[in-house]
């Protein structure tokens, strides 16, 4: 796998996901270290080569969003997994977050505010997105009447995440917790979309992961509102564009998705990313961080 987990003094590597590596402290303390790698994934595959500087850019963006959602935007504080004052080891500086150990819920909480991607493909065929009926006459890139919650079952590494109904979410986590996941996800999306809009950006869709702390409190975890977990578009281009490509000028890894979709039939191993795709993607990640945090 690209950009293999780095040995860290005082920490034991326990798991690697598609793009992040997890560590436990050797002293047995009840905490974890999450390190964002430079790996990039698309269509449930980790791709070669990595995107230089990506881990640091996404970590900086997550930390900025955690701060906004802690009340800096004027809304209620959303509990998150960061441990105040905890510093990652020097080898992971800029890419690591020391966090609480949580009982992670097996639901990926996707919120869509605009019609695009797999949602657009389904809408063209059935008039729905993840089984949710939508009004007729919508186009690719159109804003939805209201943001919708379209959860997915979080599959193990190497397997495909599976879109699920809200009813299935209830079966997995219970009715009260499912409602809390839905309502909190929609709240975060609306708040983040308003912040992004003020910066000239559209937050088209995003996904969140949550866990429960020792007291059973729903806690926002993993990365949040990054260019890997979200689609960001240029608001001016969206308003003035006459084609989907013009409207959906993105600040995320859509460059990678588009190139891979055009270059690979999704059988066997994906091809290596060309250097210009890598460079353009890294530039978009940097630009998004600047636009949001400036």
C-alpha positions in Angstrom: 0.0 0.0 0.0 1.2 3.5 -0.8 2.7 5.5 2.0 2.8 2.7 4.6 2.2 3.5 8.2 5.2 5.1 9.9 6.7 3.6 13.1 6.2 6.1 15.9 8.1 6.0 19.2 5.7 5.3 22.1 2.8 4.2 19.8 1.8 0.8 18.3 0.3 0.7 14.9 -3.0 -1.1 15.1 -4.9 -0.5 11.8 -4.7 1.2 8.5 -7.7 2.3 6.5 -7.7 3.5 3.0 -6.1 6.8 3.9 -5.6 6.9 7.7 -3.4 5.0 10.1 -4.4 4.3 13.7 -2.1 3.9 16.7 -2.5 3.0 20.4 -0.1 4.3 23.1 2.3 1.8 24.5 1.6 3.0 28.0 -1.9 1.7 27.8 -3.7 5.0 28.0 -7.2 5.1 26.7 -6.6 7.2 23.7 -5.7 6.8 20.0 -3.6 8.6 17.4 -5.1 9.1 14.0 -2.6 9.9 11.3 -3.7 11.1 7.9 -1.5 9.7 5.2 -0.9 11.1 1.7 -2.8 8.1 0.2 -5.8 8.8 -2.0 -8.7 6.5 -2.7 -11.5 6.4 -5.3 -14.2 3.8 -6.0 -13.1 2.0 -2.9 -9.5 1.5 -4.1 -6.3 3.0 -2.8 -4.4 4.6 -5.7 -0.8 5.1 -6.7 1.0 7.4 -6.3 0.1 9.4 -3.2 -0.8 13.1 -3.2 2.1 15.0 -1.7 1.2 17.0 1.4 -2.4 15.7 1.4 -2.3 14.3 4.9 -1.3 17.6 6.4 -3.8 19.6 4.4 -6.7 17.4 5.4 -5.7 17.3 9.0 -5.5 21.1 9.1 -8.9 21.3 7.5 -10.5 18.8 9.9 -9.0 20.7 12.9 -10.4 24.0 11.5 -13.9 22.5 11.1 -13.9 20.9 14.5 -13.2 24.4 15.9 -16.0 25.9 13.9 -18.4 23.2 15.1 -17.3 23.7 18.7 -19.3 26.9 18.8 -17.1 29.3 16.8 -19.9 29.6 14.2 -22.4 30.6 16.8 -24.1 27.2 16.9 -24.2 24.6 19.6 -21.0 22.8 20.3 -20.9 19.4 18.6 -18.9 16.9 20.7 -15.9 15.6 18.8 -13.2 13.1 19.5 -10.2 15.5 19.9 -8.4 15.4 23.3 -7.7 19.0 24.3 -4.0 19.8 24.8 -2.8 16.4 23.5 0.1 16.7 21.1 0.9 14.0 18.5 4.5 12.8 18.3 6.9 14.8 16.3 7.0 12.3 13.4 3.3 12.8 12.9 3.3 16.6 13.5 0.8 18.3 11.2 -0.8 14.9 10.2 -1.8 13.4 13.5 -4.7 14.0 16.0 -4.7 12.5 19.5 -8.3 11.4 20.1 -10.7 9.6 22.5 -11.3 5.9 22.0 -14.9 5.6 20.9 -17.4 2.9 20.2 -17.7 3.6 16.5 -21.1 3.2 14.9 -21.3 1.2 11.7 -23.1 3.9 9.7 -21.5 6.4 7.4 -23.7 9.5 7.6 -24.0 11.0 4.1 -25.8 14.3 3.6 -26.5 15.5 0.1 -27.6 19.1 -0.7 -27.1 18.9 -4.5 -27.8 16.3 -7.1 -24.6 14.8 -8.5 -22.5 11.7 -8.7 -24.2 8.4 -8.0 -27.2 10.2 -6.9 -27.6 11.8 -10.3 -27.3 8.4 -12.0 -30.0 6.9 -9.8 -32.3 9.9 -10.2 -32.1 9.6 -14.0 -33.2 6.0 -13.8 -35.7 6.0 -10.9 -36.4 9.6 -9.9 -34.9 8.8 -6.5 -31.6 9.2 -4.6 -30.9 6.2 -2.3 -34.5 5.4 -2.6 -35.7 8.8 -1.6 -38.2 10.3 -4.1 -37.2 13.7 -5.6 -39.2 16.2 -7.7 -39.2 15.7 -11.5 -37.2 18.0 -13.7 -33.9 18.3 -11.7 -30.6 18.5 -13.6 -27.1 17.3 -12.8 -25.7 19.7 -10.2 -29.1 21.2 -9.1 -29.7 22.1 -5.5 -32.1 19.8 -3.8 -35.3 21.3 -2.2 -33.9 20.3 1.2 -30.7 18.4 2.2 -31.3 14.7 2.5 -29.8 12.1 4.8 -28.6 9.0 2.8 -26.7 6.7 5.2 -24.4 3.9 4.2 -23.2 0.8 6.0 -19.5 1.1 6.7 -17.8 -1.8 5.0 -14.5 -3.4 6.1 -11.4 -2.4 4.3 -11.4 -3.8 0.8 -15.2 -4.1 0.6 -17.7 -1.7 -0.9 -19.8 0.6 1.4 -23.5 -0.2 1.0 -26.2 2.5 0.8 -28.9 1.7 3.3 -32.3 3.0 4.2 -33.1 4.9 7.3 -35.1 1.9 8.4 -32.0 -0.3 8.1 -30.1 2.3 10.1 -32.7 1.9 12.9 -32.1 -1.9 12.8 -28.4 -1.3 13.2 -28.3 1.3 16.0 -31.9 1.7 17.3 -34.6 4.2 16.6 -33.4 6.9 19.0 -29.8 6.8 17.9 -30.7 6.6 14.2 -32.8 9.8 14.6 -29.9 11.5 16.4 -27.4 10.5 13.7 -29.8 11.9 11.0 -30.6 15.1 12.8 -27.0 15.9 13.9 -25.7 15.2 10.4 -28.2 17.5 8.8 -27.5 20.2 11.4 -23.7 20.0 10.7 -24.3 20.1 7.0 -26.5 23.1 7.1 -24.0 25.0 9.4 -21.0 24.0 7.3 -22.8 24.9 4.0 -23.6 28.4 5.4 -19.9 28.9 6.3 -18.7 27.6 3.0 -21.2 29.9 1.1 -19.8 32.9 2.9 -16.4 31.9 1.5 -17.7 31.6 -2.1 -18.0 27.8 -1.9 -20.9 25.3 -2.3 -20.8 22.2 0.0 -22.6 19.8 -2.4 -22.4 16.8 -0.2 -20.4 15.3 2.6 -20.1 12.3 5.0 -19.6 12.0 8.7 -18.6 9.2 11.1 -19.7 9.1 14.7 -19.0 7.1 17.8 -20.1 6.9 21.4 -17.9 8.0 24.2 -17.7 6.3 27.6 -20.9 8.1 28.7 -22.8 7.2 25.5 -22.6 10.7 24.1 -22.7 10.8 20.3 -19.3 12.1 19.2 -18.1 13.4 15.8 -15.0 11.4 14.8 -12.5 10.7 12.0 -12.0 13.5 9.5 -14.7 16.1 9.0 -15.7 18.2 6.0 -12.4 17.6 4.1 -11.8 17.5 0.4 -11.8 13.7 0.7 -15.1 13.4 2.5 -16.9 16.2 0.8 -17.6 17.8 -2.6 -16.9 21.5 -2.7 -17.8 23.6 -5.7 -17.0 27.2 -6.8 -20.2 29.1 -6.1 -19.7 31.7 -8.9 -19.1 28.9 -11.4 -22.2 27.1 -10.3 -24.4 30.1 -10.7 -23.0 31.0 -14.1 -22.2 27.6 -15.6 -24.3 26.2 -18.5 -23.0 22.7 -18.4 -22.5 20.3 -15.4 -18.7 20.5 -15.8 -18.8 24.3 -15.7 -21.2 24.3 -12.7 -19.4 21.8 -10.7 -15.9 23.4 -10.6 -14.6 21.4 -7.7 -12.1 21.8 -4.9 -11.7 18.1 -4.0 -10.6 14.8 -5.5 -13.2 14.9 -8.3 -10.2 15.3 -10.6 -9.1 11.9 -9.6 -12.6 10.4 -9.8 -13.1 11.8 -13.3 -9.8 10.6 -14.6 -10.2 7.2 -13.2 -13.8 6.8 -14.5 -12.5 7.7 -18.0 -9.4 5.5 -17.8 -10.5 2.3 -16.0 -13.3 -0.2 -16.4 -13.3 -1.0 -12.7 -11.9 -4.5 -13.2 -8.5 -5.6 -11.8 -6.2 -3.1 -10.2 -6.7 0.6 -11.0 -4.0 2.3 -13.2 -1.4 4.7 -11.8 -2.4 8.3 -11.6 -0.5 10.6 -14.1 1.7 13.2 -12.6 -0.5 16.1 -13.8 -3.6 14.6 -12.1 -1.6 14.3 -8.9 -0.3 17.9 -9.1 -3.7 19.3 -10.0 -5.4 17.5 -7.1 -2.8 18.7 -4.6 -3.3 22.3 -5.8 -7.0 22.0 -5.4 -6.6 20.7 -1.8 -4.3 23.6 -1.0 -6.7 26.1 -2.6 -9.7 24.9 -0.6 -7.9 25.2 2.7 -6.8 28.7 1.8 -10.3 29.8 0.7 -12.0 28.4 3.8 -9.6 29.5 6.5 -8.3 32.8 5.2 
